[in-house]
Amino acid sequence: MLYKYWRVSERSLKALSEQTLYAQHFTRFNDPFECGAHFVAGQIDREAEPERFAALIRAWGFDDPADAPLEDTKEYFEQFESYDLKMALPGVRICCFASEVDNLLLWSHYGDGLRGLCLEFDEAVISRTISGLSGFPFITDVTYSDAAPSVDGMVLGVLDDQIDYAYMCFHEEKNDFWLDEARRLEGQMRDLYRHGFATKPMAWSYERERRLIIQTDQHDMEPLAISFPPEAVKSIIVGELLSPENLALIQEVARDKYPAAKLRTARRELFTYKLRVA
């Protein structure tokens, strides 16, 4: 499941009523280190940068650089010198989720101290919904690290080319080997995007965040609106300190838009520092 914590506001109630999620430009988030990976680009010096070279060869399909037929490949690799995942940053949009419904700090920071709400999404339904969107959308766990990762544009370029080649072979030969190969390479591509756009400092690890990442052709800082079907919401959890007026508003939206969703409450357990959701 995916969880989305919200304060009650005109904006959040509108999004709830209109069945819409918003994927934001990374500068809209509260972490100043957001998307702060080391984005590497340009030709690789085989002798001076053996690790980059090995990663490039793996993307090309060879586990050992010694096995790669490197003769007459200079022009092939040169075409990827301009690839730089950092150039994709303006168009990347991110929608943040949590993986826990009873996280005290998330309720405090994003759920307005139990005065807000939390939506429980069916991940399978959300995945099906975004599968129809362009821009290589996927959902991933956030990685937490003490050091910023490196993301190599040359590797990205080779992977992109090899994915296209695998799909071309599949369509021509109708051999499932090529479909499996394309999907394997897409997994490696997702890893690069994850390193670039879903890695955060270890200090944020308490959030256990998950992200929906999508590449758009936008060149502004406006969010991407993603509509979802009502069955995507399994339950609406309200904080026990939610005002009666806001509770009534949420109940009205739930009855009208989410008839199958459960309405639950997150309450403090007496004499503990735990929450009970029921």
C-alpha positions as CSV (number, residue, x, y, z in Angstrom):
1,M,0.0,0.0,0.0
2,L,0.9,3.6,-0.5
3,Y,0.0,6.3,2.0
4,K,-0.4,10.0,1.4
5,Y,-0.6,12.4,4.4
6,W,-2.3,15.7,4.0
7,R,-3.2,18.7,6.1
8,V,-6.8,19.7,5.6
9,S,-6.9,22.7,3.3
10,E,-8.8,24.0,0.3
11,R,-6.2,22.5,-1.9
12,S,-6.1,19.0,-0.3
13,L,-9.9,18.8,-0.2
14,K,-10.1,19.8,-3.9
15,A,-7.5,17.1,-4.8
16,L,-9.5,14.6,-2.8
17,S,-12.8,15.6,-4.4
18,E,-11.3,15.6,-7.9
19,Q,-9.4,12.3,-7.4
20,T,-6.1,13.9,-8.3
21,L,-2.5,13.5,-7.2
22,Y,0.1,16.1,-8.0
23,A,3.7,15.2,-8.9
24,Q,5.9,18.1,-8.1
25,H,9.1,19.7,-9.4
26,F,11.9,18.7,-6.9
27,T,12.4,22.3,-5.9
28,R,9.0,22.3,-4.2
29,F,10.2,19.9,-1.5
30,N,11.5,20.8,1.9
31,D,14.9,19.0,1.6
32,P,17.6,21.4,0.2
33,F,19.6,18.4,-0.9
34,E,16.8,17.0,-3.1
35,C,18.1,15.4,-6.3
36,G,21.6,16.3,-5.3
37,A,23.3,13.4,-7.0
38,H,26.7,13.7,-8.7
39,F,25.6,13.7,-12.4
40,V,28.5,12.6,-14.5
41,A,28.7,13.1,-18.3
42,G,31.1,12.9,-21.2
43,Q,33.5,10.4,-22.7
44,I,35.0,7.8,-20.4
45,D,38.8,7.3,-20.0
46,R,39.2,3.6,-19.8
47,E,42.5,3.7,-17.9
48,A,41.7,6.6,-15.5
49,E,38.1,5.7,-14.9
50,P,37.9,1.9,-14.8
51,E,34.7,1.8,-12.7
52,R,32.8,4.1,-15.1
53,F,34.1,2.0,-18.0
54,A,33.0,-1.3,-16.4
55,A,29.5,0.2,-15.8
56,L,29.3,1.3,-19.4
57,I,30.3,-2.2,-20.6
58,R,27.7,-3.8,-18.3
59,A,25.1,-1.6,-19.8
60,W,26.2,-2.7,-23.2
61,G,25.6,-6.3,-22.2
62,F,29.0,-7.6,-21.0
63,D,29.8,-8.5,-17.4
64,D,33.5,-8.4,-17.9
65,P,35.1,-5.6,-19.9
66,A,37.7,-8.1,-21.2
67,D,34.9,-9.9,-23.0
68,A,33.6,-6.9,-24.9
69,P,34.5,-6.5,-28.6
70,L,35.7,-2.9,-28.4
71,E,37.2,-2.7,-31.9
72,D,35.5,0.0,-34.1
73,T,33.2,1.0,-31.3
74,K,34.5,4.6,-30.8
75,E,31.8,6.2,-32.9
76,Y,29.1,4.1,-31.2
77,F,30.0,5.3,-27.7
78,E,30.8,8.9,-28.8
79,Q,27.1,9.4,-29.6
80,F,26.3,9.2,-25.9
81,E,28.8,11.8,-24.7
82,S,26.1,14.4,-24.5
83,Y,23.8,12.3,-22.3
84,D,23.4,13.8,-18.9
85,L,20.6,12.8,-16.5
86,K,20.9,16.3,-14.9
87,M,19.4,17.7,-18.1
88,A,16.2,15.7,-17.3
89,L,15.8,17.4,-14.0
90,P,13.5,20.3,-15.2
91,G,11.0,17.8,-16.5
92,V,11.1,15.3,-13.7
93,R,8.0,15.2,-11.5
94,I,7.8,13.4,-8.2
95,C,4.8,12.4,-6.1
96,C,5.7,11.4,-2.5
97,F,4.1,8.6,-0.5
98,A,4.7,6.9,2.8
99,S,4.9,3.2,3.5
100,E,3.5,3.4,7.0
101,V,0.1,4.6,8.2
102,D,1.0,4.9,11.9
103,N,4.2,6.8,11.8
104,L,4.2,9.4,14.6
105,L,6.5,11.9,12.9
106,L,4.7,11.7,9.5
107,W,1.4,12.5,11.3
108,S,3.1,15.3,13.0
109,H,4.9,16.8,10.0
110,Y,2.5,16.2,7.2
111,G,-0.8,15.2,8.9
112,D,-1.0,18.4,10.9
113,G,-0.5,16.7,14.3
114,L,-3.4,14.3,13.9
115,R,-5.6,17.2,12.7
116,G,-5.3,16.0,9.1
117,L,-5.8,12.9,7.1
118,C,-4.0,10.1,5.3
119,L,-5.1,8.3,2.2
120,E,-4.4,4.6,1.8
121,F,-3.8,3.8,-1.9
122,D,-3.8,0.4,-3.6
123,E,-0.4,0.4,-5.2
124,A,-1.5,-2.1,-7.9
125,V,-4.3,0.3,-9.0
126,I,-2.0,3.3,-9.0
127,S,0.6,1.3,-11.0
128,R,-2.0,0.4,-13.6
129,T,-3.1,4.1,-13.8
130,I,0.3,5.5,-14.5
131,S,1.2,2.7,-16.9
132,G,-0.9,4.6,-19.5
133,L,1.2,7.7,-19.1
134,S,4.2,8.6,-21.2
135,G,7.5,9.5,-19.5
136,F,8.7,6.2,-18.1
137,P,6.7,6.4,-14.8
138,F,7.4,4.0,-12.0
139,I,7.1,3.7,-8.2
140,T,10.1,3.1,-6.1
141,D,11.4,3.0,-2.5
142,V,13.6,6.0,-1.6
143,T,17.2,5.1,-0.8
144,Y,18.9,6.8,2.2
145,S,22.6,7.3,2.1
146,D,25.4,9.2,3.9
147,A,26.9,10.2,0.5
148,A,25.4,11.5,-2.7
149,P,25.4,8.8,-5.5
150,S,26.9,9.2,-8.9
151,V,24.8,8.9,-12.0
152,D,26.5,8.4,-15.3
153,G,25.0,9.9,-18.5
154,M,27.1,7.7,-20.7
155,V,25.6,4.6,-19.1
156,L,22.1,6.1,-19.4
157,G,22.7,6.6,-23.1
158,V,23.8,3.1,-23.8
159,L,20.9,1.6,-21.8
160,D,18.5,3.8,-23.7
161,D,19.9,2.6,-27.0
162,Q,20.0,-1.1,-25.9
163,I,16.3,-0.9,-24.7
164,D,15.3,0.4,-28.1
165,Y,17.3,-2.4,-29.8
166,A,15.8,-5.1,-27.7
167,Y,12.2,-3.9,-28.4
168,M,13.0,-3.7,-32.1
169,C,14.3,-7.3,-32.1
170,F,11.2,-8.5,-30.2
171,H,8.8,-6.9,-32.7
172,E,10.8,-8.4,-35.6
173,E,11.4,-11.9,-34.2
174,K,8.5,-12.3,-31.7
175,N,11.0,-14.0,-29.4
176,D,10.3,-13.5,-25.7
177,F,14.0,-13.4,-25.0
178,W,14.1,-9.9,-26.3
179,L,11.1,-8.8,-24.3
180,D,12.7,-10.1,-21.1
181,E,16.0,-8.4,-22.1
182,A,14.2,-5.0,-22.7
183,R,12.5,-5.3,-19.3
184,R,15.8,-6.2,-17.6
185,L,17.5,-3.1,-19.1
186,E,14.5,-1.0,-18.1
187,G,15.2,-2.1,-14.5
188,Q,18.7,-0.8,-14.8
189,M,17.4,2.4,-16.2
190,R,15.0,2.7,-13.2
191,D,18.1,2.2,-11.0
192,L,19.7,5.2,-12.5
193,Y,16.6,7.3,-12.1
194,R,16.3,6.1,-8.5
195,H,19.9,7.1,-7.8
196,G,19.3,10.5,-9.3
197,F,15.8,11.3,-8.1
198,A,15.0,9.0,-5.1
199,T,18.1,9.2,-2.9
200,K,18.1,11.3,0.2
201,P,20.3,12.0,3.2
202,M,20.2,9.3,6.0
203,A,18.6,11.9,8.3
204,W,15.4,11.5,6.4
205,S,15.2,7.7,6.8
206,Y,12.5,7.8,9.4
207,E,10.1,8.7,6.6
208,R,10.5,5.4,4.8
209,E,9.4,7.3,1.7
210,R,8.2,5.9,-1.6
211,R,8.0,7.9,-4.8
212,L,6.2,8.0,-8.1
213,I,8.7,9.4,-10.6
214,I,7.8,10.4,-14.1
215,Q,9.7,12.3,-16.9
216,T,7.7,15.0,-18.5
217,D,8.4,17.5,-21.3
218,Q,7.6,20.4,-19.0
219,H,10.1,23.2,-18.7
220,D,8.4,25.1,-15.9
221,M,8.0,24.3,-12.2
222,E,4.3,23.5,-12.4
223,P,3.1,20.1,-11.0
224,L,1.8,17.3,-13.1
225,A,-1.8,16.4,-12.3
226,I,-2.5,12.6,-12.2
227,S,-6.1,11.5,-12.1
228,F,-6.8,8.2,-10.3
229,P,-10.0,6.0,-10.2
230,P,-12.0,5.9,-6.9
231,E,-11.1,2.2,-6.4
232,A,-7.4,3.4,-5.9
233,V,-8.4,4.6,-2.4
234,K,-8.7,1.7,0.0
235,S,-9.4,3.9,3.1
236,I,-9.4,7.4,4.3
237,I,-7.8,7.7,7.7
238,V,-8.5,10.9,9.7
239,G,-6.6,12.1,12.8
240,E,-8.4,12.0,16.1
241,L,-7.8,15.8,16.5
242,L,-9.5,16.6,13.2
243,S,-12.1,19.3,13.8
244,P,-15.8,18.3,13.5
245,E,-16.2,20.8,10.6
246,N,-13.4,19.2,8.6
247,L,-14.5,15.7,9.5
248,A,-17.9,16.5,8.0
249,L,-16.3,17.8,4.8
250,I,-14.2,14.7,4.4
251,Q,-17.2,12.4,5.2
252,E,-19.2,14.1,2.5
253,V,-16.4,13.7,-0.1
254,A,-16.0,10.0,0.9
255,R,-19.7,9.3,0.5
256,D,-19.8,11.0,-2.9
257,K,-16.5,10.0,-4.4
258,Y,-15.2,6.9,-2.6
259,P,-18.2,4.7,-1.6
260,A,-16.1,1.6,-1.3
261,A,-13.4,3.2,0.8
262,K,-13.3,2.7,4.6
263,L,-13.2,5.7,6.9
264,R,-10.9,5.1,9.8
265,T,-9.4,7.1,12.6
266,A,-5.8,7.3,13.9
267,R,-5.8,7.6,17.7
268,R,-3.2,7.8,20.4
269,E,-3.0,4.8,22.6
270,L,-3.2,5.6,26.2
271,F,0.1,5.7,28.2
272,T,2.2,4.8,25.1
273,Y,3.8,6.6,22.2
274,K,1.9,4.6,19.6
275,L,-1.0,5.2,17.3
276,R,-3.8,2.8,16.7
277,V,-5.6,3.0,13.4
278,A,-9.1,1.5,13.3
